[in-house]
Amino acid sequence: MSVGTKVRLRPKRLDDTREDYCWQTDPELSDLDAVSPLRLSYTEYVEEYHNQLRHPSAVRCNFAIETLDGRHIGNCVYYNIDREKSEAEVGIMVGNRDYWNQGYGADAMTALVDYIFRHTDFKRLYLKTLEKNLRAQRSFRKVGFNPSGHMERDGYKFVLMEMTRSQWLELNTRNKKPARDDLPSFVQQRQ
């Protein structure tokens, strides 16, 4: 697990299914993620979800975000892992609106970035966020991501952001962050 000041990241579990399904079928959350709402039935979704838990991807690592008192409030991920370039894309979604605008997303992303740079040899992390999602952009800047470009895809306009290992090391030196996590066994098997 990777622990922040407000949240902890943990492996996904089957009991996360109901919240994840609700979040992925929510039109507002889907719009913020630049995708269409999920159209699978709940039964189909549970079957697919269970299969993904049994057979994790080698190029994607998913985490649940939970509050320190154990409430599942969202998810984060690193994916599009490119071992030759030593980089990965990151993403986050705080699905529970009760936890918006209170620093939970920034804390979760900080925990994810710390985890990745402590337990991989990646030199760069990057993300894309909608141009219109200024709240997300502020949150990512707070974590240490810097704008690096723009792109358009499927009618959406995105801001590209990145953080290098050297930038992360500089932030950690300046903030003197202690090690806050241990490598879960489910990730050790894929590293």
C-alpha positions as CSV (number, residue, x, y, z in Angstrom):
1,M,0.0,0.0,0.0
2,S,1.0,3.6,-0.5
3,V,-0.3,6.0,2.1
4,G,-0.7,9.7,1.8
5,T,-2.0,12.2,4.4
6,K,-5.7,11.6,3.5
7,V,-5.8,8.4,1.5
8,R,-4.2,5.0,1.0
9,L,-3.8,3.2,-2.3
10,R,-4.5,-0.5,-2.3
11,P,-5.0,-3.3,-4.8
12,K,-8.4,-3.5,-6.4
13,R,-10.9,-6.0,-4.9
14,L,-14.1,-7.7,-6.1
15,D,-16.0,-5.7,-3.4
16,D,-15.1,-2.5,-5.3
17,T,-17.3,-3.6,-8.2
18,R,-20.5,-1.8,-7.3
19,E,-18.9,1.6,-6.8
20,D,-16.7,1.2,-10.0
21,Y,-19.8,0.3,-12.0
22,C,-21.7,3.3,-10.7
23,W,-18.8,5.7,-11.5
24,Q,-18.2,4.3,-15.0
25,T,-21.9,4.6,-15.9
26,D,-22.2,8.1,-14.6
27,P,-22.5,10.6,-17.5
28,E,-20.8,13.5,-15.6
29,L,-17.8,11.4,-14.5
30,S,-17.5,9.9,-18.0
31,D,-17.5,13.4,-19.5
32,L,-14.6,14.4,-17.2
33,D,-12.8,11.3,-18.4
34,A,-13.5,12.0,-22.1
35,V,-15.3,8.7,-22.6
36,S,-18.9,7.6,-23.1
37,P,-20.7,6.1,-20.1
38,L,-20.3,2.3,-19.8
39,R,-23.1,0.4,-21.5
40,L,-22.5,-3.1,-20.1
41,S,-25.1,-4.6,-17.8
42,Y,-24.0,-5.0,-14.2
43,T,-23.8,-8.8,-14.6
44,E,-21.5,-8.5,-17.6
45,Y,-19.4,-5.9,-15.8
46,V,-18.9,-8.2,-12.7
47,E,-17.8,-11.0,-15.0
48,E,-15.3,-8.8,-16.8
49,Y,-14.1,-7.2,-13.5
50,H,-13.5,-10.6,-11.9
51,N,-11.6,-11.8,-15.0
52,Q,-9.4,-8.6,-14.8
53,L,-8.6,-9.3,-11.2
54,R,-7.7,-12.9,-11.9
55,H,-5.5,-12.0,-14.9
56,P,-3.9,-8.6,-14.3
57,S,-2.3,-6.8,-17.2
58,A,1.5,-6.5,-17.6
59,V,1.2,-2.9,-18.9
60,R,-1.4,-1.6,-16.4
61,C,-1.5,-1.4,-12.6
62,N,-4.8,-0.3,-11.0
63,F,-5.3,0.8,-7.4
64,A,-8.3,1.7,-5.3
65,I,-8.2,5.0,-3.5
66,E,-9.6,4.7,0.0
67,T,-9.8,7.2,2.9
68,L,-7.7,6.4,5.9
69,D,-10.9,5.1,7.6
70,G,-11.4,2.6,4.7
71,R,-14.0,4.2,2.4
72,H,-13.5,3.5,-1.3
73,I,-13.7,6.9,-3.0
74,G,-12.0,6.4,-6.4
75,N,-9.3,4.7,-8.4
76,C,-5.9,5.5,-9.9
77,V,-3.7,3.7,-12.4
78,Y,-0.5,3.7,-14.2
79,Y,-0.6,2.2,-17.7
80,N,0.8,2.4,-21.2
81,I,4.0,1.2,-19.6
82,D,6.9,1.6,-22.0
83,R,9.9,-0.1,-20.6
84,E,12.2,1.0,-23.5
85,K,11.4,4.7,-22.9
86,S,11.1,4.1,-19.1
87,E,7.8,5.9,-18.8
88,A,4.1,5.4,-18.0
89,E,0.9,7.3,-18.2
90,V,-1.1,7.9,-15.0
91,G,-4.7,8.5,-14.4
92,I,-7.1,9.2,-11.5
93,M,-10.8,9.4,-10.8
94,V,-12.3,10.4,-7.5
95,G,-15.8,9.0,-8.1
96,N,-17.4,9.9,-4.8
97,R,-18.4,13.6,-5.1
98,D,-18.4,14.0,-1.3
99,Y,-14.6,14.0,-1.5
100,W,-14.2,16.6,-4.4
101,N,-12.4,19.9,-3.8
102,Q,-10.8,18.8,-0.5
103,G,-7.4,17.6,-1.6
104,Y,-8.1,13.9,-1.8
105,G,-7.3,13.7,-5.5
106,A,-4.0,15.5,-5.1
107,D,-3.1,13.4,-2.1
108,A,-3.9,10.2,-4.0
109,M,-1.9,11.3,-7.1
110,T,1.0,12.2,-4.8
111,A,0.9,8.8,-3.3
112,L,0.7,7.2,-6.7
113,V,3.7,9.2,-8.1
114,D,5.8,8.5,-4.9
115,Y,4.9,4.8,-5.2
116,I,5.9,4.6,-8.9
117,F,9.2,6.4,-8.6
118,R,10.1,4.5,-5.5
119,H,9.4,1.0,-6.9
120,T,10.2,1.3,-10.7
121,D,13.0,2.7,-12.8
122,F,10.6,5.0,-14.8
123,K,12.2,8.3,-15.7
124,R,9.0,10.0,-16.7
125,L,5.3,10.0,-15.9
126,Y,2.7,11.8,-18.0
127,L,-1.0,12.4,-18.2
128,K,-3.6,14.1,-20.3
129,T,-6.6,16.1,-18.9
130,L,-9.4,17.9,-20.6
131,E,-8.6,21.6,-21.3
132,K,-11.9,22.5,-19.6
133,N,-11.1,20.6,-16.4
134,L,-9.2,23.4,-14.6
135,R,-9.8,21.8,-11.2
136,A,-7.8,18.7,-12.3
137,Q,-5.1,20.9,-13.8
138,R,-4.6,22.8,-10.6
139,S,-4.5,19.5,-8.7
140,F,-1.9,18.0,-11.0
141,R,0.3,21.2,-10.7
142,K,0.0,21.0,-6.9
143,V,1.5,17.4,-7.1
144,G,4.3,18.6,-9.4
145,F,3.2,17.9,-12.9
146,N,4.0,20.6,-15.5
147,P,2.2,21.3,-18.7
148,S,4.0,19.9,-21.7
149,G,1.7,20.3,-24.7
150,H,-1.8,20.0,-26.1
151,M,-3.6,17.4,-28.2
152,E,-7.0,16.8,-29.7
153,R,-8.6,13.4,-30.0
154,D,-12.2,12.3,-30.7
155,G,-13.4,15.9,-30.6
156,Y,-11.8,16.5,-27.1
157,K,-9.0,19.0,-26.3
158,F,-6.5,17.9,-23.8
159,V,-3.6,19.5,-21.8
160,L,-0.6,17.2,-21.6
161,M,1.4,17.2,-18.4
162,E,4.5,15.4,-17.2
163,M,6.8,14.9,-14.3
164,T,10.3,13.5,-14.5
165,R,12.1,11.5,-11.9
166,S,14.6,14.3,-11.4
167,Q,11.7,16.8,-10.8
168,W,10.2,14.3,-8.3
169,L,13.6,13.9,-6.5
170,E,13.9,17.7,-6.3
171,L,10.4,18.0,-4.8
172,N,11.2,15.2,-2.3
173,T,14.4,16.8,-1.3
174,R,12.7,20.2,-0.8
175,N,9.8,18.7,1.1
176,K,11.9,15.9,2.8
177,K,9.2,13.3,2.3
178,P,9.7,10.0,4.2
179,A,9.2,6.6,2.6
180,R,5.5,5.9,3.0
181,D,4.8,2.6,1.4
182,D,5.7,-1.0,0.8
183,L,5.6,-2.8,-2.5
184,P,2.4,-5.1,-2.5
185,S,3.1,-8.6,-3.6
186,F,0.6,-8.3,-6.5
187,V,2.9,-5.7,-8.1
188,Q,6.1,-7.5,-7.2
189,Q,5.0,-10.3,-9.5
190,R,4.7,-7.9,-12.5
191,Q,7.8,-5.8,-11.9
